[in-house]
Amino acid sequence: MAVAGTTYYLRAYATNSVGTSYGSQRSFTTVSLPIVTTKAVTNVTDMTAICGGNVTGMGVDAVTARGVCWSTSSNPTIEDAHTTDGSGLGSYTSSIAGLMPGTTYYLRAYATNSEGTAYGEQKSFTTLALPTITTQSVTDVKYVSASCGGNVTATGGASVTARGVCWSTTSNPTIEDAHTTNGTGTGSYTSSITGLIPGTTYYVRAYATNSVGTAYGEQRSLTTLPYTPSTITDVDGNVYNTVLIGNQVWMRENLRTTKYANGTTIPLGTEESSDVAYRYYPNGNSANVSTYGYLYNWAAVMKGASSSNSNPSGVQGICPDGWHVPSDAEWTELTNYVSSQSQYVCGSSTSNIAKALASEEGWNSSTDNCDVGYNPIANNATGFSARPAGVYTGGYGNFGVSANFWGAAQSNSNYAYYRGLYYYSAGVNRSNGSKDTGYSVRCVRN
């Protein structure tokens, strides 16, 4: 048995009947240093990792120190950062700390005896880092909302578990401020920023979170559209108050014009028609016009324009300059926004929003507490002030019962969509009415 740390000389030989011959002499020295292997690197974080080694031979004498050493350069030694993990033969585990995030390190196990230090094979690993993310441009800025987003281009070595945008009225917003959550992983995404205040400057950053923490993209800024309560005057000289609800500015009074914006008169109707434009007194009484506006058939509302369900509709129709007839999609935007605001919802159902849109006066009485006609003094949280002008269908009806409003989108050649509020109901009804029916009109600012 060879002795560690000893030089030996060696020759090959061959023997026959004549004798023995020898080959050339070789020499070797048995290892005096320990024999050590490096384990795999595991549990890598942004600043720590786990590794270790296995001392399978002690060399000339006892192993007095063992561990791992590491550096950002190849072939680290115990002159570099290292652990000390006991002594002797056998397997051991090393905890590596004090690393830099997102950095590549080289590592070797080592074992030391009186002859020196032996090293195992080299391993390499890269510590985790924050994700890499950019902030997209801010678009579609309105009164109370905007769009932005981000693009996660690298995970940092750990799964991206949350991403979105955050915003504040002060610089460098974080996820401690208002923020969206828009999925996980890499790639681009779009975020809807809501709940803003009109005429206010906000700062926005995209963010992405992994196990290391949260990274932020570059900062953007936006200023929401300003809104000051104002009035609009039609061609007859009627003055209407306005109200901002979500991102829409509505007339808060029923239209009561007798003319189109170009001065053309809308005839006072005494019969139904799908083709001839007519206006009608609410409940057949001219005294009601100042409070309830006129009722108009669809021909009067559209002024020859084609059906539109775009948002905005693009149909001026009967509305003053700078305003338009709301499409079915625009009515849906209104009701969706009101349903999304808890202060406008009655009870547990988000569809119970009629009280928030209805006026405080003129309604028949109801006994169900979320109905429009129950305690109407509590109505009108939005300021929309829908008044129950009723309908005209060859005769007058539903005065005090319903508020019905035309839209610019037809459902077929004879019917068009409208929205209805009723004293006995908590919701806003979407239905289609015959085009020869007289309903109220509200206009939306362009």
C-alpha positions in Angstrom: 0.0 0.0 0.0 1.4 3.4 -1.0 2.1 6.0 1.6 0.7 9.5 1.1 3.3 12.1 0.3 5.9 9.6 -0.9 7.9 9.4 -4.2 7.9 6.0 -5.8 9.9 4.7 -8.9 8.4 2.2 -11.3 9.5 0.0 -14.2 7.7 -2.5 -16.3 9.2 -6.0 -16.7 8.9 -9.2 -18.7 10.4 -12.6 -18.0 11.2 -15.6 -20.2 13.5 -18.7 -19.9 16.5 -16.5 -20.7 15.7 -14.0 -17.9 13.9 -10.7 -17.1 14.1 -7.4 -18.9 12.9 -4.0 -17.7 11.4 -1.0 -19.3 12.3 2.6 -18.7 11.9 4.0 -15.2 9.0 6.2 -14.2 8.4 8.0 -10.9 5.3 9.4 -9.1 4.6 11.0 -5.7 1.4 10.1 -3.8 -0.9 12.9 -3.0 -0.2 14.7 0.2 -3.1 17.1 0.0 -6.7 16.2 0.8 -9.1 15.0 -1.9 -12.3 17.1 -2.1 -15.3 17.5 -4.5 -17.6 20.5 -4.9 -21.3 20.0 -4.5 -24.0 21.6 -6.7 -25.0 25.2 -5.8 -28.6 25.4 -4.6 -31.1 27.8 -2.9 -29.7 30.8 -4.8 -31.3 34.1 -3.7 -30.3 37.7 -4.3 -27.6 37.7 -1.6 -27.2 34.0 -0.5 -26.7 30.5 -1.7 -26.1 27.0 -0.4 -23.2 24.7 -1.5 -20.7 22.5 0.2 -18.2 19.7 -0.5 -17.2 16.2 0.3 -13.7 15.3 1.6 -13.0 11.8 0.4 -9.2 11.6 1.2 -7.3 13.5 3.9 -3.9 13.3 2.3 -0.7 13.2 4.4 -2.5 13.9 7.6 -5.7 15.2 9.2 -7.9 17.8 7.5 -8.0 20.8 9.8 -10.3 23.1 7.8 -12.8 22.7 5.0 -15.5 24.8 3.4 -16.2 26.7 0.1 -14.6 29.8 -1.4 -16.0 32.1 -4.0 -15.2 35.2 -6.1 -16.4 37.0 -9.2 -13.2 35.7 -10.9 -12.4 32.2 -11.9 -10.6 29.7 -9.6 -11.3 31.3 -6.2 -9.0 30.4 -3.3 -9.2 30.8 0.5 -7.7 34.2 0.0 -11.1 35.1 -1.3 -14.4 35.0 0.6 -14.9 31.6 2.1 -16.7 29.6 4.7 -15.2 27.3 7.4 -17.3 24.2 7.9 -15.5 21.9 10.4 -12.7 19.5 9.8 -12.0 15.9 8.8 -13.4 13.6 6.2 -17.0 13.5 4.9 -19.7 15.6 3.4 -20.6 19.1 4.5 -22.9 22.0 3.6 -21.9 25.6 3.4 -24.1 28.7 3.7 -22.9 31.5 1.4 -23.9 35.1 2.3 -23.0 38.7 1.5 -23.5 38.3 -2.2 -24.5 41.0 -4.7 -27.8 40.7 -6.5 -27.7 39.8 -10.2 -24.0 38.8 -10.1 -22.2 35.8 -11.4 -19.9 34.0 -8.9 -17.4 31.2 -9.2 -17.1 28.7 -6.3 -14.9 25.8 -5.2 -14.9 23.5 -2.2 -11.6 23.3 -0.3 -9.9 21.2 2.3 -6.7 22.0 4.2 -4.2 19.8 5.9 -0.6 20.4 7.0 0.6 20.2 3.4 -1.7 22.9 2.1 -5.1 23.4 0.6 -6.8 21.3 -2.1 -9.7 22.5 -4.2 -12.7 20.7 -5.8 -14.0 21.4 -9.3 -15.3 24.9 -10.0 -19.0 25.7 -10.1 -20.7 29.0 -11.1 -24.0 30.6 -10.3 -25.8 33.9 -10.7 -27.7 35.5 -7.8 -31.2 36.6 -8.3 -32.1 40.2 -9.1 -35.1 42.5 -9.4 -37.1 42.2 -12.6 -36.3 44.5 -15.5 -39.3 46.6 -16.5 -40.2 49.7 -18.6 -43.2 52.0 -18.3 -45.3 52.5 -21.4 -46.6 55.9 -22.6 -49.7 57.2 -20.9 -52.7 57.3 -23.3 -56.5 58.0 -23.4 -56.3 60.6 -20.6 -59.9 61.6 -19.5 -61.5 63.3 -16.6 -61.2 60.4 -14.1 -59.2 57.7 -15.9 -56.2 57.0 -18.2 -54.4 54.1 -19.7 -50.8 53.1 -19.2 -48.9 49.8 -18.8 -45.5 48.2 -18.8 -43.2 45.7 -20.3 -41.3 43.1 -18.2 -38.2 42.2 -20.2 -36.4 40.1 -17.7 -37.5 38.2 -14.5 -34.2 38.7 -12.6 -34.0 34.9 -12.3 -37.1 34.5 -10.2 -40.8 34.3 -11.3 -42.6 37.6 -11.6 -45.6 37.1 -9.4 -47.3 40.5 -9.8 -47.1 43.4 -12.3 -49.1 46.6 -13.0 -48.8 50.3 -12.6 -48.9 52.5 -9.6 -49.7 56.2 -9.3 -49.8 59.1 -7.0 -50.0 62.9 -7.0 -46.4 62.9 -5.7 -43.3 61.7 -7.5 -42.0 58.1 -7.5 -45.2 56.2 -6.6 -44.9 52.7 -5.2 -47.2 49.7 -4.7 -48.0 51.3 -1.4 -50.0 53.9 -3.4 -52.9 53.2 -5.7 -52.0 50.5 -8.2 -53.4 47.9 -10.6 -52.6 44.2 -10.8 -52.1 42.9 -14.4 -51.1 39.3 -14.3 -47.7 37.7 -13.9 -44.6 36.9 -15.9 -42.7 38.7 -18.7 -44.1 40.7 -21.6 -46.1 43.8 -22.2 -49.5 44.7 -20.6 -52.0 47.5 -20.5 -53.4 49.0 -17.3 -56.6 51.0 -16.8 -56.0 53.8 -14.3 -59.3 54.8 -12.6 -60.6 56.8 -9.7 -58.6 60.0 -10.6 -59.7 63.6 -9.9 -60.3 65.9 -12.8 -57.7 68.6 -13.5 -55.1 66.9 -11.4 -51.5 65.9 -12.2 -50.4 62.3 -11.4 -47.2 60.4 -11.6 -47.2 56.8 -12.9 -44.7 54.0 -12.9 -45.0 50.4 -14.1 -43.9 47.8 -11.5 -43.0 44.1 -11.4 -42.5 41.9 -8.3 -40.5 38.7 -7.7 -39.1 37.0 -4.6 -36.3 39.6 -4.4 -38.7 42.6 -4.3 -40.4 45.1 -6.6 -38.8 46.9 -9.5 -40.2 50.1 -11.1 -40.0 51.4 -14.6 -39.3 55.0 -15.5 -41.8 57.6 -14.2 -44.5 59.2 -16.5 -46.9 62.0 -15.7 -50.4 62.9 -16.8 -52.9 65.6 -16.1 -56.6 64.6 -16.2 -59.0 66.8 -18.1 -60.3 69.7 -16.0 -64.0 70.0 -15.2 -65.8 72.9 -13.7 -69.6 72.8 -13.4 -71.0 74.8 -16.3 -74.1 75.5 -18.4 -74.9 75.0 -22.1 -77.4 77.2 -24.0 -79.4 75.8 -26.9 -80.6 77.7 -30.0 -83.8 78.7 -28.2 -81.8 80.3 -25.4 -82.7 77.5 -22.9 -79.9 77.1 -20.4 -79.0 73.7 -19.1 -76.8 72.7 -16.1 -74.2 70.0 -16.7 -72.8 67.2 -14.6 -69.6 65.1 -14.8 -70.3 61.4 -14.2 -67.2 59.2 -14.7 -65.6 60.5 -17.9 -68.8 61.9 -19.4 -70.3 65.3 -19.2 -74.1 65.1 -19.4 -76.9 67.6 -19.4 -78.5 67.3 -16.1 -81.9 68.5 -17.4 -84.1 67.1 -20.1 -83.8 68.8 -23.5 -86.5 71.3 -24.2 -85.5 72.9 -27.5 -88.1 73.6 -30.3 -85.4 73.9 -32.9 -82.3 72.2 -34.2 -79.0 73.9 -33.8 -79.3 75.3 -37.4 -82.6 77.0 -36.5 -84.9 74.5 -38.2 -88.2 74.1 -36.2 -89.2 70.8 -34.8 -93.0 70.6 -35.2 -95.2 70.1 -32.2 -96.8 66.7 -32.6 -100.4 65.6 -32.1 -99.9 62.1 -33.6 -97.4 59.3 -33.8 -94.8 59.1 -36.6 -91.7 57.1 -37.4 -90.7 59.4 -40.3 -91.8 62.9 -39.4 -89.9 64.7 -36.6 -92.1 65.6 -33.7 -91.9 67.0 -30.2 -94.7 66.5 -27.6 -95.7 68.2 -24.3 -95.1 65.9 -21.3 -98.5 64.6 -20.2 -100.0 66.8 -22.9 -99.4 70.0 -20.8 -97.2 72.8 -22.1 -96.6 73.9 -18.5 -94.6 70.8 -17.9 -91.9 71.7 -20.5 -89.9 74.0 -18.2 -89.3 71.2 -15.7 -89.6 68.0 -17.7 -88.5 69.1 -21.2 -90.2 67.9 -24.4 -90.8 64.3 -25.5 -89.3 63.6 -29.0 -89.8 60.8 -31.4 -86.7 59.1 -32.8 -86.9 60.9 -36.1 -86.7 64.2 -34.3 -83.8 63.0 -32.1 -81.6 61.8 -35.1 -82.4 64.6 -37.6 -81.8 62.2 -40.4 -78.5 60.7 -39.1 -77.8 57.0 -39.4 -77.9 54.7 -36.3 -74.7 54.7 -34.4 -73.4 52.7 -31.5 -69.9 54.1 -31.5 -68.6 55.7 -28.3 -68.9 58.7 -28.8 -71.9 58.3 -31.2 -70.9 61.1 -33.6 -74.6 62.0 -34.0 -75.3 65.6 -33.2 -79.0 65.2 -34.1 -81.2 67.3 -31.9 -78.4 68.4 -29.6 -76.7 71.8 -29.4 -73.4 72.4 -31.1 -70.6 70.7 -29.2 -72.9 68.0 -27.9 -74.3 64.8 -29.3 -77.0 62.1 -28.8 -75.6 59.3 -26.6 -75.3 55.9 -28.2 -76.3 52.7 -26.5 -72.6 52.1 -25.7 -72.4 55.5 -24.0 -75.5 54.8 -21.9 -73.8 51.5 -20.9 -70.6 53.4 -20.0 -72.7 55.6 -17.7 -74.5 52.8 -16.0 -71.4 50.7 -15.6 -69.5 53.6 -14.0 -72.3 54.3 -11.6 -72.6 50.6 -10.7 -68.8 50.5 -10.0 -69.1 53.3 -7.3 -70.3 51.9 -4.0 -71.7 55.3 -2.9 -74.2 55.1 -5.8 -75.4 51.6 -5.2 -78.5 50.8 -3.0 -78.3 47.6 -1.1 -76.2 44.6 -2.1 -76.8 44.5 -5.9 -74.7 46.7 -8.1 -77.6 47.0 -10.5 -79.5 49.0 -7.9 -78.5 52.4 -9.2 -81.7 54.1 -10.3 -82.0 56.1 -7.2 -78.6 57.6 -7.7 -79.7 58.9 -11.2 -83.3 59.9 -10.5 -84.5 63.3 -9.5 -85.7 64.0 -6.0 -89.2 65.2 -7.2 -92.1 64.1 -9.4 -92.1 60.4 -8.8 -95.0 58.2 -7.7 -94.5 56.6 -4.3 -93.1 53.1 -3.7 -92.6 51.0 -0.6 -89.4 49.1 -1.5 -86.4 51.0 -0.1 -84.2 50.8 -3.2 -86.9 51.8 -5.6 -86.9 55.3 -7.1 -90.2 56.2 -5.6 -89.2 55.2 -2.0 -88.1 58.3 0.0 -87.1 60.2 -3.2 -85.4 62.9 -1.2 -82.5 60.4 -1.0 -82.3 60.2 -4.8 -79.9 61.9 -7.2 -76.5 61.1 -5.6 -74.9 61.4 -9.1 -76.6 64.7 -9.9 -78.1 63.3 -13.2 -81.6 64.3 -12.1 -83.7 62.1 -14.3 -87.2 63.4 -14.3 -90.3 61.2 -14.9 -91.7 62.9 -18.0 -93.4 59.7 -19.1 -94.0 58.8 -22.8 -96.1 59.7 -25.8 -97.5 56.7 -27.7 -100.4 58.2 -29.6 -101.5 59.4 -26.2 -99.8 60.5 -23.0 -98.8 58.1 -20.3 -96.5 57.2 -17.4 -96.1 60.8 -16.2 -94.6 60.4 -12.7 -94.0 56.7 -13.4 -91.0 56.6 -15.7 -88.1 58.6 -17.2 -87.2 57.2 -20.6 -84.2 58.4 -22.7 -83.5 57.8 -26.4 -80.1 56.6 -27.6 -78.6 56.9 -31.1 -78.6 53.1 -31.9 -81.4 51.3 -33.4 -82.2 47.6 -32.7 -83.9 47.2 -36.1 -85.7 49.4 -38.7 -88.6 50.1 -36.4 -87.1 50.1 -32.9 -84.2 51.9 -31.2 -82.6 51.4 -27.8 -83.5 53.6 -24.8 -82.9 53.6 -21.1 -85.8 53.7 -18.6 -86.1 54.4 -14.8 -89.4 53.6 -13.0 -90.7 54.6 -9.7 -91.3 50.9 -8.7 -87.8 49.7 -9.7 -84.3 49.9 -8.3 -82.5 49.3 -11.7 -82.0 51.1 -15.0 -83.8 49.2 -17.8 -82.3 48.8 -21.2 -84.9 48.1 -23.9 -85.9 49.0 -27.4 -88.9 51.3 -28.2 -90.8 52.0 -31.3 -89.3 54.9 -33.2 -92.7 56.7 -33.2 -92.7 56.9 -29.4 -92.0 60.1 -27.6 -89.2 59.9 -25.0 -87.0 62.4 -23.2 -83.5 63.3 -24.5 -80.2 64.0 -22.7 -77.2 65.1 -24.6 -73.5 64.4 -23.9 -70.6 66.8 -24.5 -68.3 66.0 -27.4 
